[in-house]
Amino acid sequence: MKIVIIGDGKVGFAIAKQLSHEGYDITIIENKPQVLNLTMNLLDVVGIQGNGGNYDVLKEAKVHQADLVIAVTSSDEINIISCLLAKKLGADHTIARIRNPEYVHGMRMLKEDLGLSMQINPELTAAREILRSLSFSNGIKVSSFAKGRMELAEIKIFEESPLCNQTIHHIDSALKSSIQFVAVQRGEEVVIPEGNTTLQKNDKVTLTATAKQLEKFLCEVGIIEHRAIHEAMIIGGGKITFYLAPMLMEMGIDVKVIEIKRERCEDLVERFPKLTVIHGDGTDHELLLSENLEEMDAFIALTDNDEENVIISMFASNHGVPRVLPKVNRMALGFLLEKLGLENTITPKNLTANQIVQYVRAMQNTLGSSVESLTKIVDDQIEVLEFRVRENCRFINKPIKEIQFKKGILLSNILHKGKASIASGSSRVELGDTVIIISQLQGLREINDVLA
């Protein structure tokens, strides 16, 4: 499949990295030569220097042969023009990143007229992810998949944890939980656990369940406690805040935004009159304390600087804020976040890249049982895949215990008519079901690839 990516910023690079590793034919169009050269040195891609909204540049990139064109420059207008031209030149599918809140609703109405197969909005996606992540405490890394119906949570096993030195089978029996243990990381080793796997001190364990089941389990084992959010503080008044603030206010949460740029403050106040907006430096610890930081139920750091987000989030956590969520795009900071107990973070570029990869995989497999979604966990060592069961599936109506799966494959959950259940040995999949596969093997593209 030939894919052209227009824009080599954070999002463009993240998309190119994932898709090139999957073996797709990638061409990147980028204005800045130094940025393009760096990407070409790091990834197996073709680079074209130029403006993605330029007809001649698009022709040079051979968009007329492209199965998919993805426009993710920093300009909504260039993204729209690029996709329009690409479609006119003969590209099969186009995806545009449209971030401006003033454009979003209008673009939905004009999507068909513009020939867009999909529009993506990293900031809106990030806002929705933040809203969901606020249910969990700072030391739990969470993500959703299966169109938001299922959750993944990564927790660390401490010596005092009731899960320490217990087998998976014992935990399931004792708590009668609807939780599936899907990965255990012990040092550098990652395994898909079995019933006799014993959890040990310092293990990182990944669980999957519905949001309610996951919250119930984590409460039962004392990892989180129920606490309603009444007040939230957001540092940074950028696009994510424009989407997130009204979502929080609709839930009855008092929201306070601290923003250093006066024009952004005025914009927020004009658009959301009931929002409390403070013009000031959100990295100023004295200001945070004077604005009642210690009374906040949630603290969300959304400045454009990853290091600042980490530092002020650590400050908020040390002052007793129960839910702290920093925006972090640089994955190199992961080790620091773990040491600080701030593993519940938001990474907009990765959320968008995963959306695109899901779309590409669905395109690739339209004739068979396609990959509906894909989530990478445990430092990208494990894939969580959602497959729709279609007629070509070779294990329809067979008990799971009679199916020979490849080593490193676990059929975790079955979604039947929208209802999720943990797969057991006696479970059977039916035509039209959705199955969740946990895989140590990379690049599964079709449901029968899981069979030995």
C-alpha positions as CSV (number, residue, x, y, z in Angstrom):
1,M,0.0,0.0,0.0
2,K,1.4,3.4,-1.0
3,I,0.9,6.2,1.6
4,V,1.8,9.9,1.3
5,I,2.2,11.8,4.5
6,I,2.2,15.6,4.3
7,G,3.9,17.3,7.3
8,D,6.8,15.9,9.2
9,G,6.1,17.3,12.7
10,K,5.5,15.3,15.9
11,V,2.3,13.7,14.6
12,G,3.6,13.1,11.0
13,F,6.8,11.5,12.3
14,A,4.8,9.3,14.8
15,I,2.5,8.1,12.0
16,A,5.4,7.5,9.6
17,K,7.3,5.6,12.2
18,Q,4.5,3.2,12.9
19,L,3.5,2.6,9.3
20,S,7.0,2.2,8.0
21,H,7.7,-0.4,10.6
22,E,4.6,-2.2,9.3
23,G,6.2,-2.4,5.9
24,Y,4.1,0.2,4.0
25,D,5.5,2.3,1.1
26,I,5.8,5.7,2.7
27,T,6.5,9.1,1.1
28,I,6.8,12.2,3.3
29,I,6.3,15.8,2.0
30,E,7.9,18.5,4.3
31,N,9.0,22.1,3.8
32,K,11.9,22.1,6.2
33,P,14.9,20.2,4.7
34,Q,16.7,19.6,8.1
35,V,13.5,18.0,9.5
36,L,13.0,15.9,6.4
37,N,16.6,14.7,6.3
38,L,16.6,13.6,9.9
39,T,13.4,11.5,9.3
40,M,14.9,9.9,6.2
41,N,18.0,9.0,8.2
42,L,15.9,7.4,10.9
43,L,13.1,5.7,8.8
44,D,12.8,3.8,5.6
45,V,10.8,6.5,3.7
46,V,11.0,8.6,0.6
47,G,11.2,12.3,1.3
48,I,10.0,15.2,-0.9
49,Q,10.9,18.8,0.1
50,G,8.1,21.3,-0.6
51,N,4.7,22.6,0.3
52,G,2.0,19.9,0.5
53,G,-0.5,22.4,-0.9
54,N,1.5,22.8,-4.1
55,Y,0.2,20.9,-7.1
56,D,3.6,20.2,-8.6
57,V,5.0,18.9,-5.3
58,L,2.0,16.5,-5.0
59,K,2.6,15.3,-8.5
60,E,6.3,14.7,-7.7
61,A,5.2,12.7,-4.7
62,K,3.0,10.6,-7.1
63,V,-0.2,11.1,-5.1
64,H,-2.1,9.9,-8.1
65,Q,-0.8,6.4,-7.3
66,A,-1.4,6.7,-3.6
67,D,-3.9,4.5,-1.7
68,L,-3.9,7.0,1.1
69,V,-2.9,10.7,1.6
70,I,-2.5,11.9,5.2
71,A,-2.2,15.7,5.7
72,V,-1.0,16.6,9.2
73,T,0.8,19.9,8.8
74,S,0.4,22.6,11.4
75,S,-2.0,24.5,9.1
76,D,-5.6,23.3,8.8
77,E,-6.0,25.2,5.6
78,I,-3.0,23.5,3.9
79,N,-4.3,20.1,5.1
80,I,-7.7,20.8,3.5
81,I,-6.2,22.1,0.2
82,S,-3.7,19.2,0.1
83,C,-6.4,16.6,0.4
84,L,-8.6,18.4,-2.1
85,L,-5.8,18.4,-4.7
86,A,-4.7,14.8,-3.9
87,K,-8.3,13.6,-4.4
88,K,-8.5,15.5,-7.7
89,L,-5.1,13.9,-8.8
90,G,-6.5,10.4,-8.1
91,A,-5.6,9.4,-4.5
92,D,-8.0,6.8,-3.3
93,H,-8.4,8.0,0.3
94,T,-7.5,11.2,2.2
95,I,-7.2,12.1,5.8
96,A,-6.8,15.7,7.1
97,R,-5.8,16.9,10.5
98,I,-8.3,19.8,11.4
99,R,-7.6,21.3,14.8
100,N,-9.3,24.7,14.9
101,P,-12.5,24.4,17.0
102,E,-14.1,26.9,14.6
103,Y,-13.6,24.5,11.7
104,V,-14.4,21.2,13.2
105,H,-18.2,21.2,12.9
106,G,-18.2,22.7,9.5
107,M,-15.7,20.1,8.2
108,R,-18.0,17.3,9.3
109,M,-20.8,18.8,7.1
110,L,-18.4,19.2,4.2
111,K,-16.5,15.9,4.6
112,E,-18.1,14.2,1.6
113,D,-17.9,17.3,-0.6
114,L,-14.2,17.6,0.2
115,G,-13.5,14.0,-0.5
116,L,-12.2,13.3,3.0
117,S,-12.2,9.7,4.1
118,M,-11.6,10.8,7.7
119,Q,-10.7,13.9,9.6
120,I,-8.5,13.7,12.7
121,N,-8.2,16.1,15.6
122,P,-5.4,15.2,18.0
123,E,-6.5,17.9,20.5
124,L,-10.1,16.8,20.6
125,T,-9.0,13.1,20.9
126,A,-6.6,14.1,23.7
127,A,-9.4,16.0,25.6
128,R,-11.6,12.9,25.5
129,E,-8.7,10.7,26.6
130,I,-8.0,13.1,29.5
131,L,-11.6,13.0,30.6
132,R,-11.5,9.2,30.7
133,S,-8.1,9.0,32.4
134,L,-9.2,11.2,35.3
135,S,-11.0,8.2,36.7
136,F,-7.6,6.7,37.7
137,S,-4.8,7.7,40.0
138,N,-1.4,9.1,39.0
139,G,0.6,5.8,39.1
140,I,-1.8,3.9,36.7
141,K,-1.2,4.1,33.0
142,V,-4.5,3.7,31.2
143,S,-5.7,3.6,27.6
144,S,-8.9,2.6,25.8
145,F,-9.5,0.5,22.7
146,A,-12.4,-1.3,21.0
147,K,-14.0,2.0,20.3
148,G,-13.8,3.0,23.9
149,R,-15.6,-0.1,25.2
150,M,-12.6,-1.7,26.8
151,E,-9.8,-0.3,29.0
152,L,-6.1,-1.2,29.5
153,A,-4.4,-0.4,32.7
154,E,-0.8,-0.9,33.7
155,I,-0.1,-1.1,37.4
156,K,3.1,-1.8,39.4
157,I,3.1,-4.5,42.1
158,F,4.5,-3.2,45.4
159,E,5.5,-5.4,48.3
160,E,2.5,-4.4,50.4
161,S,0.0,-5.0,47.5
162,P,-2.5,-7.8,48.1
163,L,-1.6,-9.0,44.6
164,C,2.1,-9.6,45.4
165,N,3.1,-13.3,45.5
166,Q,-0.3,-14.4,44.3
167,T,-1.0,-16.5,41.2
168,I,-3.4,-15.2,38.5
169,H,-5.7,-18.2,39.1
170,H,-5.9,-17.4,42.9
171,I,-6.6,-13.7,42.3
172,D,-9.4,-14.6,39.8
173,S,-10.9,-17.1,42.2
174,A,-10.7,-14.9,45.3
175,L,-12.1,-11.8,43.8
176,K,-14.4,-13.3,41.1
177,S,-13.3,-10.4,39.0
178,S,-14.1,-9.7,35.3
179,I,-10.5,-8.7,34.7
180,Q,-8.0,-10.3,32.3
181,F,-4.3,-10.2,33.0
182,V,-2.7,-9.8,29.6
183,A,1.0,-8.9,30.2
184,V,3.6,-9.1,32.9
185,Q,6.9,-7.2,32.6
186,R,9.6,-8.4,35.0
187,G,12.8,-6.4,34.3
188,E,13.5,-6.7,30.6
189,E,11.3,-9.8,30.2
190,V,7.7,-9.5,29.0
191,V,5.3,-12.5,29.1
192,I,1.7,-13.2,28.5
193,P,0.7,-14.7,31.8
194,E,-1.0,-18.0,32.5
195,G,-3.1,-19.1,35.4
196,N,-0.1,-20.4,37.4
197,T,1.9,-17.2,36.8
198,T,2.8,-15.6,40.2
199,L,3.0,-11.9,40.4
200,Q,6.1,-10.6,42.2
201,K,7.3,-7.3,43.7
202,N,8.2,-4.7,41.1
203,D,6.3,-6.5,38.3
204,K,4.5,-4.3,35.8
205,V,1.1,-5.9,35.1
206,T,-1.3,-4.9,32.3
207,L,-5.0,-5.6,32.8
208,T,-8.0,-5.3,30.5
209,A,-11.7,-4.9,31.3
210,T,-14.6,-2.6,30.8
211,A,-14.2,0.8,32.6
212,K,-16.6,-0.2,35.3
213,Q,-15.1,-3.6,35.9
214,L,-11.6,-2.2,36.0
215,E,-12.5,0.6,38.5
216,K,-14.3,-2.0,40.7
217,F,-11.2,-4.3,40.7
218,L,-8.7,-1.6,41.4
219,C,-10.9,-0.3,44.3
220,E,-11.2,-3.9,45.7
221,V,-7.4,-4.4,45.8
222,G,-6.9,-0.9,47.3
223,I,-5.0,0.6,44.3
224,I,-7.5,3.4,43.8
225,E,-10.4,4.8,45.9
226,H,-13.6,6.4,44.8
227,R,-13.4,10.2,44.9
228,A,-15.6,12.5,43.0
229,I,-14.0,15.4,41.1
230,H,-15.4,18.8,42.1
231,E,-12.5,21.1,41.2
232,A,-9.9,20.9,38.4
233,M,-7.0,23.1,37.5
234,I,-5.6,23.2,33.9
235,I,-2.3,24.8,33.1
236,G,-2.2,26.1,29.6
237,G,-5.1,27.5,27.5
238,G,-4.3,25.9,24.1
239,K,-6.5,23.9,21.8
240,I,-6.8,20.9,24.1
241,T,-8.2,23.2,26.8
242,F,-10.7,24.7,24.4
243,Y,-12.2,21.2,24.0
244,L,-11.6,19.9,27.6
245,A,-12.8,22.8,29.7
246,P,-16.5,22.7,28.5
247,M,-16.5,18.9,28.8
248,L,-15.5,19.2,32.5
249,M,-18.0,22.0,33.1
250,E,-20.8,19.9,31.6
251,M,-20.0,17.3,34.3
252,G,-20.5,19.9,37.0
253,I,-16.8,20.4,37.7
254,D,-15.5,23.8,38.6
255,V,-12.6,24.5,36.2
256,K,-9.7,27.0,36.7
257,V,-7.4,27.6,33.8
258,I,-4.0,29.4,34.2
259,E,-2.6,30.8,30.9
260,I,0.4,33.0,30.4
261,K,-0.7,34.6,27.1
262,R,-3.3,37.4,27.6
263,E,-5.0,37.0,24.2
264,R,-5.6,33.3,24.9
265,C,-7.1,34.2,28.3
266,E,-9.5,36.7,26.6
267,D,-10.4,34.1,24.0
268,L,-11.3,31.6,26.7
269,V,-13.3,34.0,28.7
270,E,-15.2,35.2,25.7
271,R,-16.1,31.7,24.6
272,F,-16.8,30.2,28.1
273,P,-18.1,33.0,30.4
274,K,-18.5,30.6,33.3
275,L,-14.9,29.4,33.2
276,T,-12.4,30.8,35.7
277,V,-9.3,32.0,33.8
278,I,-6.2,33.3,35.5
279,H,-3.6,35.3,33.5
280,G,-0.3,34.1,34.9
281,D,2.6,31.7,34.7
282,G,1.4,28.2,35.5
283,T,5.0,27.1,36.3
284,D,5.1,29.7,39.2
285,H,4.7,27.5,42.3
286,E,3.6,30.5,44.5
287,L,0.8,31.3,42.0
288,L,-0.4,27.7,42.0
289,L,-0.6,27.6,45.8
290,S,-2.3,31.0,45.9
291,E,-5.0,29.6,43.5
292,N,-5.8,26.8,46.0
293,L,-3.8,24.0,44.3
294,E,-4.0,21.9,47.4
295,E,-7.8,21.9,47.3
296,M,-8.0,20.6,43.7
297,D,-9.3,17.1,42.9
298,A,-7.5,17.1,39.5
299,F,-4.5,18.9,38.0
300,I,-3.9,18.8,34.2
301,A,-0.6,20.2,32.7
302,L,-1.1,21.2,29.1
303,T,1.7,23.6,28.3
304,D,3.8,23.3,25.1
305,N,6.8,22.3,27.2
306,D,7.1,18.6,28.3
307,E,9.6,19.3,31.0
308,E,7.5,22.1,32.5
309,N,4.5,19.8,32.5
310,V,6.4,17.1,34.4
311,I,7.8,19.5,37.0
312,I,4.5,21.3,37.8
313,S,2.7,17.9,37.8
314,M,5.3,16.6,40.3
315,F,4.7,19.7,42.4
316,A,0.9,19.2,42.3
317,S,1.3,15.5,43.2
318,N,3.6,16.4,46.2
319,H,0.9,18.8,47.4
320,G,-1.7,16.1,47.6
321,V,-3.7,16.5,44.4
322,P,-5.1,12.9,43.9
323,R,-5.3,13.0,40.1
324,V,-2.5,14.6,38.1
325,L,-2.2,14.3,34.4
326,P,0.7,15.8,32.4
327,K,0.8,16.1,28.6
328,V,4.1,14.6,27.4
329,N,5.1,14.0,23.8
330,R,8.7,13.0,24.4
331,M,8.7,9.3,25.1
332,A,12.3,9.6,26.4
333,L,10.8,11.1,29.6
334,G,9.0,7.9,30.3
335,F,11.7,6.6,32.8
336,L,11.5,9.9,34.8
337,L,7.7,9.8,34.9
338,E,7.8,6.2,36.2
339,K,10.2,7.2,39.0
340,L,8.0,10.1,39.9
341,G,4.8,8.0,40.0
342,L,3.3,10.0,37.1
343,E,2.6,7.2,34.7
344,N,-0.9,8.4,33.9
345,T,0.1,10.8,31.0
346,I,-1.4,12.0,27.8
347,T,0.5,11.9,24.4
348,P,-1.6,13.4,21.6
349,K,0.7,12.4,18.8
350,N,0.6,8.7,19.7
351,L,-3.2,8.8,20.1
352,T,-3.4,10.2,16.5
353,A,-0.9,7.8,15.1
354,N,-2.9,4.8,16.6
355,Q,-6.1,6.2,15.0
356,I,-4.3,6.3,11.6
357,V,-2.8,2.8,11.9
358,Q,-6.2,1.4,12.8
359,Y,-7.7,3.0,9.6
360,V,-4.8,1.7,7.4
361,R,-5.1,-1.8,8.8
362,A,-8.9,-1.8,8.1
363,M,-8.2,-0.6,4.5
364,Q,-5.6,-3.4,4.1
365,N,-8.0,-6.1,5.2
366,T,-11.4,-5.1,3.7
367,L,-11.9,-8.6,2.2
368,G,-11.2,-10.6,5.3
369,S,-11.5,-10.4,9.0
370,S,-10.0,-7.0,9.4
371,V,-8.1,-5.4,12.3
372,E,-10.6,-3.0,13.7
373,S,-8.2,-1.4,16.1
374,L,-4.6,-1.7,17.4
375,T,-3.1,-0.6,20.7
376,K,0.6,-1.1,21.6
377,I,1.5,-1.7,25.2
378,V,4.5,-2.4,27.4
379,D,6.9,-0.2,25.5
380,D,5.4,-1.3,22.2
381,Q,6.4,-5.0,22.9
382,I,2.8,-6.3,22.9
383,E,0.0,-5.5,20.6
384,V,-3.7,-5.5,21.6
385,L,-5.8,-6.1,18.4
386,E,-9.5,-6.1,17.8
387,F,-10.7,-8.4,15.0
388,R,-14.2,-8.7,13.5
389,V,-15.1,-12.3,13.0
390,R,-16.2,-12.9,9.4
391,E,-17.0,-15.9,7.3
392,N,-13.3,-16.7,6.5
393,C,-12.4,-17.2,10.2
394,R,-11.3,-20.8,10.7
395,F,-12.3,-21.2,14.3
396,I,-16.0,-20.1,14.4
397,N,-18.0,-22.0,17.0
398,K,-15.0,-24.0,18.2
399,P,-14.3,-24.1,22.0
400,I,-11.2,-21.9,22.7
401,K,-9.5,-24.8,24.4
402,E,-9.5,-26.8,21.2
403,I,-7.9,-24.0,19.1
404,Q,-4.1,-24.2,18.5
405,F,-2.8,-20.6,18.7
406,K,0.7,-19.5,17.9
407,K,3.1,-19.1,20.8
408,G,2.7,-15.6,22.2
409,I,-1.0,-15.3,21.4
410,L,-3.9,-14.9,23.8
411,L,-7.6,-14.6,22.9
412,S,-8.5,-12.3,25.7
413,N,-12.1,-11.0,25.3
414,I,-15.1,-11.7,23.1
415,L,-17.6,-8.9,22.4
416,H,-20.9,-10.4,21.4
417,K,-23.7,-8.0,20.4
418,G,-21.8,-5.2,22.1
419,K,-21.4,-7.1,25.4
420,A,-17.8,-7.9,26.5
421,S,-16.8,-11.1,28.3
422,I,-13.5,-12.7,29.2
423,A,-12.7,-15.7,27.0
424,S,-12.5,-19.0,28.8
425,G,-11.6,-22.5,27.5
426,S,-15.3,-23.3,26.8
427,S,-16.0,-19.9,25.1
428,R,-16.8,-19.9,21.4
429,V,-16.7,-17.1,18.9
430,E,-19.6,-16.6,16.5
431,L,-20.0,-14.9,13.2
432,G,-20.2,-11.1,13.7
433,D,-18.5,-11.2,17.1
434,T,-15.4,-9.0,17.9
435,V,-12.4,-10.7,19.5
436,I,-9.6,-9.1,21.4
437,I,-6.2,-10.7,20.7
438,I,-3.1,-10.1,22.8
439,S,0.0,-10.7,20.8
440,Q,3.8,-10.7,21.3
441,L,4.1,-11.2,17.5
442,Q,4.2,-7.9,15.6
443,G,2.2,-7.1,12.4
444,L,-0.7,-9.5,12.5
445,R,-3.0,-8.5,9.6
446,E,-5.7,-11.1,9.4
447,I,-7.6,-13.1,12.1
448,N,-6.3,-16.5,10.9
449,D,-2.7,-15.3,11.4
450,V,-3.2,-16.2,15.1
451,L,-3.5,-19.9,14.4
452,A,-0.5,-22.3,14.7
